[in-house]
Amino acid sequence: MNGQGRLAGRVALVAGATRGAGRAIAVQLGTEGATVYVTGRTTRARRSEVDRPETIEETAELVTAAGGTGIAVPTDHLEREQVRALTERVDREQGRLDVLVNDLWGGEHLVDFGKKMWEIGLERGLRMLRLGVESHIVTSHYALPLLIRRPGGLLVEITDGTAETNKDYRESLYYDLTKYAPLRMALGLGKELEEYGCTAVSVSPGFLRSEQMLDHFGVTEENWRDGVAKEPSFAISESPVFVGRAIAALAADPEAARWNGQSLSSGQLSRVYGFTDTDGTRPDAWRYLREVTAGGREADDAEYR
């Protein structure tokens, strides 16, 4: 670690940091000087069921290159002994944990929009719940006793959608449950962590331009706007760096407890903390999707940046 940055001397665990939001969060924490343990199932030796090329070793290297210390620990967060060993290692090597980010997911290949609950294979649906909910529970069970040793600890539950937007049904029962659960986990754990001087929040990015999403639209981060021809709402999309900067700002805020138990978004936090996306804008994707995509308002996406 270079000893510089607002998070110098702090230790973070980003569970599910192989790609997308998790990778960007880890890197932005590293930019602020943190030591960041990054976990996931895809390594240079093997791939997870998601079958993507990004690895946790690459993420750790990016964290270190950004100014922090990246430490890759291959972990399946549904395997309890692996998670126990992970948290014991953090304790042994650092003696503290200041930030826990639960960004575990990897269930995109299981989503069946437009189907009734009983039309979806039961094992398929339950696997989604395990990947997106049980993994968060297992990780928190083992990691929170380390987090609460010092006041100021921060737990971040990453999900898709805010408490407001997820009032509406997400078109698939299993997906709906998977993405609503982290909101309740942040609310409940916020209550339980409060007496230790620690904070829990849920944070949602907007329309995320993850590696997987860029591939889906056949574009790169350099020419991503070409994807708008296929999907107009892609115009309000944001890079993973945006939510990464949101979590780094939260972690560095000595008054982060003001958010305890709340559901937040990257766009909302950008207006409070003043950070921008890589293009200098502040995308407000959820408002755009509500007013333009769903509400029929005619507007340029620039109005929502």
Stockholm file with secondary structure:
# STOCKHOLM 1.0

chainA/1-305         MNGQGRLAGRVALVAGATRGAGRAIAVQLGTEGATVYVTGRTTRARRSEVDRPETIEETAELVTAAGGTGIAVPTDHLEREQVRALTERVDREQGRLDVLVNDLWGGEHLVDFGKKMWEIGLERGLRMLRLGVESHIVTSHYALPLLIRRPGGLLVEITDGTAETNKDYRESLYYDLTKYAPLRMALGLGKELEEYGCTAVSVSPGFLRSEQMLDHFGVTEENWRDGVAKEPSFAISESPVFVGRAIAALAADPEAARWNGQSLSSGQLSRVYGFTDTDGTRPDAWRYLREVTAGGREADDAEYR
#=GR chainA/1-305 SS CCSCSTTTTCEEEEESCSSHHHHHHHHHHHHTTCEEEEEESCCSSCCCTTCCSCCHHHHHHHHHHHTSEEEEEECCTTSHHHHHHHHHHHHHHHSCCCEEEECCCCCGGGCCTTSCGGGSCHHHHHHHHIIIIIHHHHHHHHHHHHHTTSTTCEEEEECSSCTTGGGSCCSSHHHHHHHHHHHHHHHHHHHHHGGGTCEEEEEECSSBCCHHHHHHHTCCSSSGGGGGGTCGGGGGCBCHHHHHHHHHHHHHCTTGGGGTTCEEEHHHHHHHHCCCCTTSCCCCHHHHIIIIIITCCCCCGGGGC
#=GC SS_cons         CCSCSTTTTCEEEEESCSSHHHHHHHHHHHHTTCEEEEEESCCSSCCCTTCCSCCHHHHHHHHHHHTSEEEEEECCTTSHHHHHHHHHHHHHHHSCCCEEEECCCCCGGGCCTTSCGGGSCHHHHHHHHIIIIIHHHHHHHHHHHHHTTSTTCEEEEECSSCTTGGGSCCSSHHHHHHHHHHHHHHHHHHHHHGGGTCEEEEEECSSBCCHHHHHHHTCCSSSGGGGGGTCGGGGGCBCHHHHHHHHHHHHHCTTGGGGTTCEEEHHHHHHHHCCCCTTSCCCCHHHHIIIIIITCCCCCGGGGC
//
